[in-house]
Amino acid sequence: MFWPGLLLSLVPAALWNRPVGRLLRAHWVVGFVLLLGLGGVVVGTLLPEAFQLSEGGVRHCATEGGRPRSPYELLHVRHIGIKLATYAPVGFAAALAGTRRRAAVALLGAAVLPFAVSAVQYAVPAIGRACDVQDVWDGVQGIALGAVLGLGVGPLVRAVRARTRSV
């Protein structure tokens, strides 16, 4: 149900991308990517499986074995790559916020996101998703990967925008 849910998240991303872009003092595309990324996180981590609430959900949180993934795991284990791809757009868009201060605040909020997702998974057992410390690690790595890409692309984007304005 991930892809239908992600398609549904296009609607709020299309409606609110400009206000979010203005809030971040960034281009509307940054707002769109951020909102679409948040939609992907919600769909991939917080919606019940097959959009059906669990009747007898039990609070559970796996706390053992959490660790950063090796580069080999990140590149070769499919479900880990999907987790990274779910969180990376949020880190990417946060890093492209207009000012350094806004980017720092956006990146801090993005870094808290995997923890918030696990807290909701624990607090609402009816969604049928158990929290897991490894999922938090994977989310943080996805945010960090996206942020590194955003910080690397940011100067290029600013240079192109400045050049098109001067022409």
ZIZI-V151902 format. One record per backbone hydrogen bond with DSSP energy under -0.5 kcal/mol. NH is the residue of the N-H (numbers start at 1). CO is the residue of the C=O. If there is no record, write none. Layout:
NH:CO + NH:CO
This chain:
5:1 + 6:2 + 7:3 + 8:4 + 9:5 + 10:7 + 11:8 + 12:8 + 13:9 + 14:10 + 15:11 + 16:12 + 17:13 + 20:16 + 21:17 + 22:18 + 23:19 + 24:20 + 25:21 + 25:22 + 26:21 + 30:27 + 31:27 + 32:28 + 33:29 + 34:30 + 35:31 + 36:32 + 37:33 + 38:34 + 39:35 + 40:36 + 41:37 + 42:38 + 43:39 + 44:40 + 45:41 + 46:42 + 47:42 + 49:127 + 51:48 + 52:49 + 54:126 + 57:54 + 62:131 + 63:61 + 74:70 + 75:71 + 76:72 + 77:73 + 78:76 + 80:77 + 81:77 + 82:78 + 83:79 + 84:80 + 85:81 + 86:82 + 87:83 + 88:84 + 89:85 + 90:87 + 91:87 + 92:88 + 93:89 + 94:90 + 95:91 + 96:92 + 96:93 + 97:94 + 98:24 + 99:24 + 103:99 + 104:100 + 105:101 + 106:102 + 107:103 + 108:104 + 109:105 + 110:106 + 111:107 + 112:108 + 113:109 + 114:110 + 115:112 + 116:112 + 117:113 + 118:114 + 119:115 + 120:116 + 121:117 + 122:118 + 123:119 + 124:120 + 125:123 + 127:124 + 128:125 + 131:60 + 133:62 + 136:132 + 137:133 + 138:134 + 139:135 + 140:136 + 141:137 + 142:138 + 143:139 + 144:140 + 145:141 + 146:142 + 147:143 + 148:144 + 149:145 + 150:146 + 151:147 + 152:148 + 153:149 + 154:150 + 155:151 + 157:153 + 158:154 + 159:155 + 160:156 + 161:157 + 162:158 + 163:159 + 164:160 + 165:161 + 166:162 + 167:163
